[in-house]
Amino acid sequence: MAQASAASPRVGGAKSKLYPDAKTALEGVVADGQTLAVGGFGLCGIPEALIEALRDSGVTGLTAISNNAGVDGFGLGLLLGTRQIRKMISSYVGENKEFERQFLAGELELEFNPQGTLAERLRAGGAGIPAFFTATGYGTVVAEGKETREFNGKHYVMETALVADVALVKAWKADTSGNLVFRKTARNFNPACAMAGKVCIVEVEEVVELGQIEPDQVHLPGIYVDRIVHNPHPEKRIEQRTVRATGAQ
C-alpha cells in the first residue's frame, strides 16, 4: 500500500494525490460558505472520515448537496448538530430528527429534489450541461418558480445543473493516480458528486500502485480526483437493521 507524508510529497516529479489523513486533505480547500457535494445513500457509501474532519475544521454556512443528511449524530447529521450547514439540496430527509426540527423551525433552508432529478442535476454539472428538461415534478410544488415547456404534447420542467466547490466521495479502492473502484451499492451518488465538484477529495479503504487496477475495472477515472485519503476501517453503520426473532418462522 502506498504511503504519504503530511505534505503530500512529489512522486517522480509530480505531486502525489495521497494525503495522510482526512484533516490534512481538507486543509486549504474547504472554507466558509462553500457548496459541497457529498456522496452516499443513507449511510451507505458515505465518506465518514472526511465528514468528521469537516466538522472538526469548523467551517460554517455550508450548502450540502446530498441525497439525504445521514442520521442524528452520524454522517452529515454531525454537521447539522454543529449548525455548520445552512442549506441542504437533497431528496430524502426522513431519517434525521434534527434535520426535521431545524427545517420546521425555519433554521435550515431546503431545496427539495426528486431523487432522479438530483442525480441528473449532478451529472449535468459534471458534464458541463447548464440545464435540462424533465417531466418529473411538473404540476407539483417542485415546479414552482421554474420554467416549463411543452414538447410533443407533454409538459416538462427545466432543472439547472449542480456544481460544487468541493466534492467529498467514498470509494472502495484507488490507485495512486486516483482511478477509483466502487463496491456494489456504495457506488450510488459518489461518481456524480465527484464529477460535479471543482475539487474532489476521495476516501478509500484500499490504495494500490498505479497499474494494479485493470483499466476495464475502473469506475471513475483519476482525472476527476484531486486528493485521496486512506481509511481502511470505516465504521459503516446501518440505518435500519431488522432481524428475525429467535425461533420465528
C-alpha positions in Angstrom: 0.0 0.0 0.0 1.3 3.4 -0.9 2.3 5.8 1.9 2.0 9.6 2.1 3.7 12.2 4.2 1.8 15.2 5.7 2.9 17.5 2.9 1.6 15.2 0.0 5.1 14.5 -1.4 6.2 14.7 -5.0 6.5 11.3 -6.6 8.6 11.1 -9.8 8.4 14.9 -10.1 4.6 15.0 -9.8 2.7 15.9 -6.7 1.1 12.9 -5.0 -2.7 12.8 -4.6 -2.3 10.7 -1.4 -2.7 12.5 1.9 -2.0 11.0 5.3 -5.4 11.8 6.9 -8.7 13.5 6.3 -7.8 16.6 8.2 -4.8 17.2 6.0 -6.7 16.5 2.8 -9.2 19.3 3.6 -6.6 21.9 4.5 -6.5 24.8 2.1 -9.6 23.5 0.3 -12.7 23.9 2.5 -13.9 27.4 3.6 -17.0 29.1 5.0 -20.0 29.5 2.7 -19.0 26.8 0.2 -21.2 24.3 -1.7 -20.2 20.7 -1.1 -21.4 17.6 -2.9 -21.3 14.6 -0.6 -21.7 11.0 -1.8 -23.7 8.4 -0.2 -27.2 7.0 0.0 -28.5 6.9 3.6 -25.4 5.7 5.4 -24.2 3.5 2.5 -21.1 4.8 0.8 -20.6 8.0 2.8 -17.1 9.5 3.3 -17.2 9.0 7.1 -13.7 10.3 7.9 -14.0 13.3 5.6 -17.3 14.3 7.2 -15.8 14.1 10.7 -12.8 16.2 9.6 -15.1 18.7 8.0 -16.9 19.0 11.3 -13.6 19.5 13.2 -12.5 22.2 10.7 -15.2 24.5 12.0 -16.2 25.9 8.6 -19.8 27.2 8.6 -22.5 28.5 6.3 -22.2 25.4 4.1 -24.6 24.3 1.4 -24.6 20.5 1.2 -25.7 18.6 -1.9 -26.5 15.0 -0.8 -29.3 12.5 -1.3 -30.0 12.9 2.4 -28.5 14.1 5.6 -27.4 11.0 7.4 -28.9 10.3 10.8 -28.7 12.1 14.1 -25.1 12.1 15.2 -23.6 10.4 12.2 -22.8 11.2 8.6 -24.0 14.7 7.6 -26.1 14.6 10.8 -22.8 15.6 12.6 -22.7 18.9 10.7 -26.4 19.6 11.4 -25.7 19.1 15.1 -23.0 21.7 15.0 -25.0 24.0 12.8 -22.4 24.1 10.1 -24.9 23.5 7.3 -27.2 26.4 6.4 -28.8 24.7 3.3 -29.5 21.2 2.1 -30.1 20.3 -1.6 -31.4 16.8 -1.2 -34.0 14.2 -2.0 -34.8 12.3 1.3 -35.0 13.8 4.8 -36.8 11.1 6.7 -34.1 9.6 9.0 -32.9 12.7 10.7 -34.8 14.3 13.6 -32.5 17.3 13.9 -32.9 18.0 10.2 -36.7 17.9 10.7 -36.5 20.2 13.7 -34.3 22.8 12.0 -36.3 22.8 8.8 -39.7 23.2 10.6 -38.2 25.9 12.8 -37.0 27.8 9.7 -33.4 27.4 10.8 -32.4 25.3 7.7 -33.0 26.0 4.1 -34.0 23.1 1.9 -34.0 22.7 -1.8 -36.0 19.5 -2.3 -35.5 17.4 -5.4 -37.0 14.2 -6.8 -34.2 11.6 -6.5 -33.7 11.1 -10.2 -33.7 14.8 -10.8 -31.0 15.3 -8.1 -28.8 12.6 -9.8 -29.3 14.2 -13.2 -28.5 17.7 -11.9 -25.2 16.4 -10.6 -24.5 14.5 -13.8 -25.3 17.6 -15.8 -22.9 19.7 -13.7 -20.1 17.3 -14.2 -20.8 17.1 -18.0 -20.9 20.9 -18.4 -24.6 20.9 -19.3 -26.2 24.1 -17.7 -29.8 22.8 -17.6 -32.2 20.2 -18.9 -36.0 19.5 -19.1 -37.7 16.7 -17.2 -41.3 15.7 -16.9 -40.7 14.8 -13.2 -42.4 17.2 -10.9 -44.5 19.1 -13.4 -47.7 20.3 -11.9 -46.4 20.0 -8.3 -44.6 22.3 -5.8 -41.3 21.0 -7.3 -42.1 23.1 -10.5 -43.0 26.3 -8.7 -40.9 29.3 -9.9 -39.3 27.2 -12.7 -39.5 27.5 -16.4 -41.8 24.9 -18.1 -42.2 23.9 -21.7 -44.3 21.6 -23.8 -42.6 19.1 -26.1 -44.7 16.9 -28.4 -47.8 17.4 -26.3 -46.1 16.7 -22.9 -45.1 19.2 -20.2 -41.6 19.5 -18.8 -39.8 21.4 -16.0 -36.4 23.0 -16.6 -33.9 22.0 -13.9 -30.5 23.6 -13.6 -27.2 21.7 -13.2 -25.4 21.4 -9.8 -21.7 22.3 -9.5 -20.0 22.1 -6.1 -16.9 23.9 -4.8 -15.7 20.6 -3.2 -16.9 17.0 -3.6 -16.4 14.5 -0.7 -16.6 11.0 -2.1 -16.3 7.4 -0.8 -14.8 4.6 -2.9 -13.6 1.1 -2.1 -10.3 1.2 -3.9 -8.0 3.8 -5.6 -4.6 3.7 -7.2 -2.1 6.4 -6.6 -3.4 8.3 -9.7 -6.9 8.4 -8.3 -8.6 5.8 -10.5 -11.5 4.6 -8.5 -13.4 1.3 -7.9 -16.7 1.5 -6.0 -18.2 -1.5 -4.3 -21.7 -2.6 -5.2 -24.5 -0.3 -4.0 -22.0 2.0 -2.3 -21.3 3.5 -5.7 -24.7 5.3 -5.6 -24.3 9.1 -5.9 -20.5 9.1 -5.5 -19.4 9.2 -9.1 -21.8 12.0 -10.0 -20.7 14.0 -6.9 -17.0 13.5 -7.9 -17.6 14.8 -11.4 -19.7 17.8 -10.2 -17.0 19.0 -7.8 -14.4 21.6 -8.8 -12.1 19.8 -6.3 -12.7 16.2 -5.4 -11.4 14.5 -2.3 -12.0 10.8 -2.0 -11.8 8.5 1.0 -11.0 4.8 0.2 -10.5 1.6 2.0 -7.6 0.3 -0.1 -4.8 2.1 -2.0 -2.8 0.3 -4.7 0.0 1.3 -7.0 -0.7 2.6 -10.5 -1.3 -0.3 -12.8 -2.8 -2.6 -10.2 -6.3 -1.8 -11.3 -7.2 -3.2 -14.7 -8.4 -0.4 -17.0 -11.8 -2.2 -17.5 -12.3 -2.3 -13.8 -12.0 1.5 -13.3 -15.4 3.0 -12.4 -14.2 6.6 -12.3 -11.0 7.9 -13.9 -8.4 9.6 -11.8 -8.7 12.8 -13.8 -11.7 13.7 -11.6 -9.8 13.0 -8.3 -7.6 15.6 -6.6 -6.8 14.2 -3.2 -7.0 10.7 -1.7 -7.4 9.6 2.0 -6.8 6.1 3.1 -9.4 4.9 5.7 -9.0 1.1 5.9 -11.6 0.6 8.7 -14.7 2.7 8.3 -17.5 2.2 10.8 -20.2 1.5 8.1 -23.2 1.9 10.3 -26.6 0.5 9.2 -29.6 2.9 9.2 -32.3 0.4 9.9 -31.4 -3.1 10.9 -34.3 -5.6 11.1 -33.7 -9.2 12.2 -36.0 -12.1 12.6 -36.8 -13.0 16.2 -35.2 -16.2 17.5 -37.4 -19.2 16.7 -39.6 -17.2 14.3 -40.7 -19.0 11.1 
